[in-house]
Amino acid sequence: MATAPSTTLDKSTSVVKKTYPNYKVIVLDDDFNTFQHVADCLLKYIPNMTGDRAWELTNQVHYEGQAIVWVGPQEQAELYHQQLRREGLTMAPLEAA
């Protein structure tokens, strides 16, 4: 009677779990959105945004030309990007963090 071949596991083989990349939601400066509108949109759509942080980011957009307003998983980044763009904000393309 034939015996089944035995298999051994190679202990040097390990599973490496890769995390999904995070994405940056970036608002760009423009000549038509007011400070108030930008801050209001950030408060409305970006989770856990405070009034003070919204104004800091709005000032950064104005004085530095852009601000990263949120970083996280791609699906959520796409949602926030779309919502802000729909409100008329000028958005940079999503980019991996």
C-alpha positions as CSV (number, residue, x, y, z in Angstrom):
1,M,0.0,0.0,0.0
2,A,1.4,3.4,-1.0
3,T,1.8,6.1,1.6
4,A,0.8,9.7,1.0
5,P,3.7,12.0,0.6
6,S,4.4,14.1,3.6
7,T,4.7,17.9,3.4
8,T,6.6,20.1,5.7
9,L,6.0,23.8,6.1
10,D,9.0,26.0,5.6
11,K,9.3,28.0,8.7
12,S,11.3,30.7,6.9
13,T,8.2,31.7,4.9
14,S,6.2,34.4,6.5
15,V,3.2,36.4,5.5
16,V,3.7,40.1,5.2
17,K,0.5,42.1,5.5
18,K,0.5,45.3,3.5
19,T,-1.7,48.1,4.6
20,Y,-3.6,50.1,2.0
21,P,-2.1,53.5,1.3
22,N,-3.6,56.6,2.8
23,Y,-4.6,59.4,0.5
24,K,-4.3,63.2,1.0
25,V,-7.3,65.5,0.4
26,I,-5.7,68.9,-0.6
27,V,-7.5,72.2,-1.1
28,L,-5.9,74.7,-3.4
29,D,-6.0,78.5,-3.3
30,D,-8.2,80.3,-5.8
31,D,-9.5,83.8,-6.4
32,F,-13.2,83.2,-5.9
33,N,-13.9,81.3,-2.7
34,T,-14.1,83.3,0.5
35,F,-12.4,82.4,3.7
36,Q,-15.8,81.9,5.3
37,H,-16.9,79.5,2.5
38,V,-13.8,77.4,2.7
39,A,-13.9,77.2,6.5
40,D,-17.6,76.3,6.5
41,C,-17.0,73.5,3.9
42,L,-14.2,72.0,6.0
43,L,-16.4,72.1,9.1
44,K,-19.3,70.5,7.2
45,Y,-17.5,67.7,5.4
46,I,-14.3,66.8,7.2
47,P,-14.8,64.6,10.2
48,N,-13.7,65.9,13.6
49,M,-12.9,69.3,12.2
50,T,-13.0,72.2,14.7
51,G,-13.7,75.8,13.9
52,D,-10.1,76.8,14.9
53,R,-8.6,74.1,12.8
54,A,-10.8,75.0,9.8
55,W,-9.6,78.6,10.0
56,E,-5.9,77.5,10.3
57,L,-6.3,75.4,7.2
58,T,-8.1,78.1,5.4
59,N,-5.3,80.5,6.1
60,Q,-2.8,77.9,5.0
61,V,-4.6,77.6,1.7
62,H,-4.5,81.3,1.2
63,Y,-1.0,82.1,2.2
64,E,0.8,78.9,1.1
65,G,-1.3,78.0,-1.9
66,Q,-2.7,74.7,-0.5
67,A,-3.4,72.7,2.6
68,I,-3.8,69.0,3.3
69,V,-7.2,68.9,5.0
70,W,-7.6,65.2,5.6
71,V,-5.5,62.0,5.2
72,G,-6.9,58.5,5.3
73,P,-8.3,55.5,3.3
74,Q,-8.9,56.0,-0.4
75,E,-12.7,55.5,-0.3
76,Q,-13.2,58.2,2.3
77,A,-10.7,60.5,0.7
78,E,-12.6,60.2,-2.6
79,L,-15.9,61.1,-0.8
80,Y,-14.5,64.2,1.0
81,H,-12.7,65.3,-2.2
82,Q,-15.9,65.1,-4.2
83,Q,-18.0,66.8,-1.5
84,L,-15.6,69.8,-1.3
85,R,-15.3,70.0,-5.1
86,R,-19.1,70.0,-5.4
87,E,-19.1,73.0,-3.0
88,G,-16.9,74.9,-5.5
89,L,-13.5,74.5,-3.7
90,T,-10.5,74.1,-5.9
91,M,-9.1,70.7,-5.3
92,A,-5.7,69.0,-6.1
93,P,-6.0,65.5,-7.4
94,L,-5.9,62.8,-4.7
95,E,-2.5,61.6,-4.0
96,A,-1.1,58.7,-2.0
97,A,0.4,59.8,1.3
